[in-house]
Amino acid sequence: MDFTFSEEQQAAAEAARGVFADVAPDAVPSPALTTGAVADEFDRALWARLADADLLSLLSAEEYGGAGLDAVALCLVLRESAKVLARVPLLESSAAMAAVQAYGGPELSAELLERAGRGEVVLTVAASGRTGHDPAELAVTARQEEGEGADWILDGVQTAVPWAYDADYVVVPAHTASDRTVLALVPRVHDGVALGEQFSTSGERLGELRLESARIAARDVIDVEGAWEWLRDLLTTGTCALALGLGERVLRMSSEYTSKREQFGFPVATFQAVAVQAADRYIDLRAMEVTLWQAAWRIAAGAGGTLPVAGDVAVAKIWASEGVRRVVQTAQHLHGGFGADVDYPLHRYHAWAKHLELSLGPAAAHEEALGDLLAAHSLG
């Protein structure tokens, strides 16, 4: 079996490394020193460079100006972005575009995908539900007025929507009276739509999306079974890729620091207690990596298995949530007081890691979901 990445996937990762090479993780004020958001908007200059490198349209088909690549390629690029804490909605916009292409109508795809691939339109996804702990699809209700092609009416609240103040459209999962889940593309500026400021541990501005009788055209509502579940799996897997990239950068920072920091005339990296902790975190990262690629491959290939793809996604998120937390905590310990210095970027990685740990559910939530899947599917 061949586990290597394809030439196209490797080319995407190489292009990403080039774009992110000069991105400074501390280019905005520290979240430890600000009471509000660290910046008014995401990094628009970096967004433009990603568009120029065709990295915003990785998953789009060639007919929409894209590269026609898959979830594995997207995760390779996200992994690189997290190493520099890139402040762009790359995951959310790419995943939303992929869902529109896979499940939306041709009219909607033609309207959005090329513009989004050029960076002219920004998409995000409301995936946290009303409280961050309940299913996102149950936080908003959707009802369609009578008549073929009639508008949909949305009511409800979605919390902690990433990049909500910068996006042109928010993809909102909503449930119908017949217990179906639809995906509505809600314009940020629209009658019946309001935003309330919230803030992440990373200092980024999130939005509480409030919908009150918001009228959405039928063309902008995806009413296809499985669309939300597919989008949620892709978002979760992308979050695992971000956690992996962040963790790899932090372990490298720890290695570099402990190799230079001396006690009793020796680098602390040579001390057994330090080496053992670093080795444990390396094992965490390798487990995060292998479970990530398993989930991304299942999504990309549509491959079957004993469990649905959600099982592999749950395993990947369990490792990502627990692993990235252990990596940053060990890094703080090995750096000593230096790790808390706001002029050194480690505390920023810790803040972003906490956000990624909890995004789309912490480890405990995915352990529960995995248990339900195991109970529902025979492994014999």
C-alpha positions in Angstrom: 0.0 0.0 0.0 1.2 3.5 -0.8 0.8 6.0 2.0 2.7 8.9 0.4 0.9 12.1 -0.6 0.3 12.7 -4.3 2.3 15.2 -6.3 -0.6 17.6 -6.3 -1.1 17.3 -2.6 2.6 17.9 -2.0 2.6 20.9 -4.3 -0.3 22.4 -2.3 1.7 22.0 0.9 4.8 23.5 -0.7 2.8 26.5 -2.0 1.4 27.0 1.5 4.9 26.9 3.1 5.9 29.7 0.6 2.9 31.9 1.4 3.2 31.4 5.2 7.0 31.7 5.3 7.0 35.4 6.4 3.9 35.4 8.6 4.7 36.5 12.1 2.6 34.7 14.8 2.8 37.9 17.0 1.8 40.4 14.3 -1.2 41.6 16.3 -1.5 42.6 20.0 -1.2 39.8 22.5 -4.6 38.4 23.8 -3.1 38.7 27.3 -2.9 42.5 26.9 -6.2 43.3 25.2 -9.7 43.3 26.7 -11.4 43.0 23.3 -10.4 41.6 19.9 -6.7 41.6 19.0 -7.6 43.0 15.5 -10.7 44.5 13.8 -10.6 41.9 11.0 -8.6 38.9 9.7 -5.3 39.3 7.8 -6.6 40.6 4.4 -3.1 40.9 2.9 -2.4 37.2 3.7 -5.9 36.3 2.3 -5.0 38.0 -1.0 -1.7 36.1 -1.2 -3.5 32.8 -0.6 -5.9 33.7 -3.4 -3.0 34.5 -5.7 -1.5 31.1 -4.9 -4.8 29.4 -5.7 -5.0 28.0 -2.2 -8.5 29.4 -1.6 -9.9 27.2 -4.3 -8.2 23.9 -3.6 -11.4 21.9 -3.4 -13.3 23.6 -6.2 -13.6 21.9 -9.5 -11.7 23.2 -12.5 -14.9 24.6 -14.0 -15.1 27.0 -11.0 -11.4 27.9 -11.3 -10.2 25.5 -8.7 -7.6 22.7 -8.4 -10.1 19.9 -7.8 -8.1 18.5 -4.9 -9.4 16.8 -1.8 -9.6 17.0 2.0 -6.1 15.6 2.4 -4.7 18.5 0.4 -6.7 21.0 2.4 -5.5 19.5 5.7 -1.8 19.7 4.5 -2.3 23.5 3.9 -4.1 24.0 7.2 -1.3 22.2 9.0 1.1 24.8 7.6 -1.2 27.7 8.4 -1.4 26.7 12.1 2.4 26.7 12.5 2.4 30.5 12.1 -1.1 31.1 13.7 -2.4 32.4 10.3 -5.4 34.7 11.0 -7.5 33.8 8.1 -10.8 31.8 7.7 -9.2 29.3 5.4 -10.8 26.2 7.0 -14.3 27.7 7.3 -14.4 29.2 3.8 -12.9 26.2 2.1 -15.3 23.8 3.8 -18.3 25.9 3.0 -17.3 26.1 -0.6 -16.8 22.3 -0.8 -20.3 21.8 0.7 -21.9 24.2 -1.8 -20.1 22.4 -4.7 -21.0 18.9 -3.4 -24.6 19.5 -2.4 -25.8 22.9 -3.6 -27.4 23.6 -7.0 -25.5 24.6 -10.1 -26.8 28.2 -9.9 -25.5 28.7 -6.3 -22.1 27.1 -7.2 -21.8 29.3 -10.2 -22.7 32.4 -8.2 -20.3 31.8 -5.3 -17.4 29.5 -6.0 -15.3 31.4 -8.5 -15.6 34.6 -6.5 -14.8 32.9 -3.2 -11.8 31.2 -4.9 -10.5 34.7 -5.8 -11.0 35.9 -2.2 -13.7 38.3 -3.2 -16.4 36.5 -1.1 -15.7 35.1 2.3 -17.7 32.2 3.8 -17.9 30.9 7.3 -19.9 28.2 9.2 -22.0 28.4 12.3 -21.2 25.0 13.9 -21.3 25.6 17.7 -25.1 25.6 18.4 -26.8 27.8 20.8 -24.5 27.2 23.8 -21.4 25.5 22.3 -22.5 22.1 23.8 -25.7 21.3 22.0 -26.0 20.1 18.4 -25.6 23.0 16.0 -28.4 21.8 13.8 -30.9 22.1 16.6 -30.1 25.8 17.5 -32.0 27.2 14.5 -35.4 26.3 13.1 -36.2 26.5 9.3 -39.7 26.5 7.7 -40.4 26.9 4.0 -43.4 28.9 3.0 -46.0 27.3 0.8 -45.4 27.1 -2.9 -42.7 25.6 -5.1 -39.4 27.5 -4.7 -40.8 29.5 -1.8 -38.5 31.3 0.7 -37.3 29.8 3.9 -37.8 31.5 7.3 -35.0 31.0 9.9 -35.3 31.7 13.7 -32.7 30.9 16.4 -29.2 31.6 17.7 -25.8 30.2 16.9 -22.9 31.1 19.2 -19.2 31.5 18.6 -19.3 31.8 14.9 -15.7 32.3 13.7 -14.9 35.3 11.5 -18.6 36.2 11.6 -17.9 40.0 11.3 -15.7 39.5 8.3 -17.7 36.9 6.3 -20.1 37.8 3.5 -22.2 34.6 4.1 -22.6 32.3 7.1 -23.6 28.7 6.4 -26.2 27.9 9.1 -27.4 24.4 9.8 -31.1 24.4 10.8 -33.8 21.8 11.5 -37.2 21.6 10.0 -40.5 20.4 11.5 -40.0 17.1 9.7 -36.7 16.6 11.5 -34.5 17.3 8.5 -31.4 19.4 8.5 -30.9 22.1 5.9 -28.0 24.4 5.2 -28.8 28.0 4.7 -26.4 30.6 3.3 -27.3 33.6 5.4 -25.9 37.0 4.3 -24.1 38.9 7.2 -26.1 42.0 6.4 -29.7 41.0 6.0 -33.1 41.7 7.4 -33.7 39.6 10.6 -29.9 39.0 11.0 -27.9 40.4 13.9 -24.5 39.8 15.5 -23.3 40.0 19.0 -19.6 40.3 19.9 -17.9 37.3 21.5 -14.2 36.6 21.9 -12.1 33.5 21.7 -9.2 32.5 24.0 -7.0 33.5 21.1 -8.3 37.0 21.2 -10.1 36.7 17.8 -13.6 38.1 17.5 -16.4 35.6 17.2 -20.1 36.4 16.6 -23.3 35.3 18.2 -25.6 35.0 15.2 -29.2 35.9 16.0 -31.9 35.1 13.4 -35.4 36.4 13.8 -37.7 35.6 10.9 -34.8 35.9 8.5 -36.0 35.2 5.0 -33.7 33.2 2.8 -34.3 32.5 -0.9 -34.8 28.8 -1.7 -31.8 29.0 -4.1 -29.6 29.7 -1.0 -30.8 26.7 1.0 -29.3 23.3 0.6 -31.9 20.7 1.4 -30.0 17.5 0.8 -29.7 14.6 3.2 -26.2 14.2 4.7 -25.0 17.7 3.6 -24.6 19.0 7.2 -23.0 15.8 8.5 -20.4 15.9 5.7 -19.7 19.5 6.3 -19.3 19.0 10.0 -16.9 16.1 9.5 -14.8 18.1 7.1 -14.7 21.1 9.6 -13.8 18.8 12.5 -11.0 17.1 10.5 -9.7 20.4 9.4 -9.6 21.5 13.1 -7.5 18.4 13.8 -5.0 19.5 11.0 -4.7 22.9 12.7 -4.1 21.3 16.0 -1.4 19.1 14.5 0.4 22.0 12.8 0.3 24.1 16.0 1.5 21.2 18.1 4.4 20.5 15.8 5.6 24.1 15.9 5.3 24.2 19.7 7.3 21.0 20.2 10.0 22.5 17.9 10.0 25.7 20.0 10.5 23.5 23.1 13.3 21.6 21.5 15.1 24.7 20.4 14.7 26.4 23.9 15.8 23.4 26.0 18.8 22.8 23.7 20.1 26.3 24.5 19.0 26.7 28.1 21.6 25.5 30.5 21.6 24.4 34.1 24.6 23.1 36.0 26.6 23.6 32.8 24.5 21.4 30.6 21.6 22.0 28.2 18.4 21.0 30.0 17.5 19.0 26.9 20.1 16.4 28.1 18.3 15.9 31.4 16.3 12.6 31.4 13.1 14.2 32.8 13.0 16.8 30.0 13.8 14.2 27.3 11.1 11.9 28.5 8.4 14.6 28.5 9.4 15.7 25.0 9.3 12.1 23.8 5.8 11.7 25.2 4.6 14.8 23.3 6.3 13.5 20.1 4.2 10.3 20.5 1.1 12.5 20.9 1.8 14.3 17.7 2.4 11.1 15.8 -0.9 9.7 17.0 -2.6 13.0 16.1 -1.1 12.7 12.6 -2.1 9.1 11.8 -5.7 9.6 13.0 -5.9 12.9 11.1 -4.9 11.3 7.8 -7.2 8.3 8.4 -10.2 10.7 8.8 -9.2 12.9 5.9 -8.7 9.9 3.6 -12.1 8.6 4.5 -13.7 11.9 3.6 -11.6 12.3 0.4 -12.1 8.8 -0.9 -15.6 8.2 0.4 -14.2 4.9 1.5 -16.4 2.5 3.5 -15.5 0.9 6.8 -16.9 -0.9 9.8 -17.9 2.4 11.3 -19.2 5.4 9.4 -16.6 8.1 8.6 -17.8 10.0 11.7 -16.1 7.3 13.8 -12.7 8.1 12.3 -13.4 11.8 12.7 -14.2 11.3 16.4 -11.0 9.4 17.0 -9.0 12.1 15.3 -10.6 14.9 17.3 -10.1 13.0 20.6 -6.4 12.8 19.9 -6.2 16.3 18.6 -8.0 17.8 21.6 -6.1 15.9 24.2 -2.8 15.9 22.3 -2.6 19.6 21.6 -3.4 20.4 25.2 -0.7 18.2 26.5 1.8 19.6 24.0 1.3 23.2 25.0 1.2 22.5 28.7 4.5 20.6 28.5 6.0 23.4 26.5 5.0 25.9 29.1 6.5 23.7 31.8 9.8 23.2 29.9 10.1 26.9 29.1 9.6 27.9 32.8 8.8 31.5 33.4 10.0 32.4 29.9 6.9 30.7 28.5 4.7 33.3 30.1 6.6 36.2 28.6 4.1 38.1 26.4 7.0 39.2 24.2 7.6 35.5 23.3 4.9 33.8 21.2 4.4 30.6 23.2 1.5 32.0 25.2 -0.3 32.8 21.9 0.1 29.2 20.8 -1.3 28.1 24.2 -4.4 30.4 23.7 -5.0 29.1 20.2 -4.6 25.5 21.3 -7.3 26.0 23.9 -9.6 27.3 21.2 -8.9 24.4 18.9 -9.3 21.9 21.8 -12.8 23.0 22.3 -13.9 23.8 18.8 -16.5 21.5 17.4 -16.5 19.6 20.7 -13.9 18.7 23.2 -12.5 15.1 23.6 -15.3 14.0 26.0 -18.0 14.9 23.5 -16.4 12.9 20.7 -15.7 10.0 23.1 -19.5 9.9 23.8 -20.3 10.1 20.0 -17.8 7.3 19.3 -19.4 5.2 22.0 -22.8 5.7 20.4 -21.4 4.6 17.0 -19.8 1.5 18.5 -23.1 0.6 20.2 -25.0 1.0 16.9 -22.6 -0.9 14.7 -21.4 -4.5 15.0 -17.7 -4.9 14.7 -17.9 -8.7 14.3 
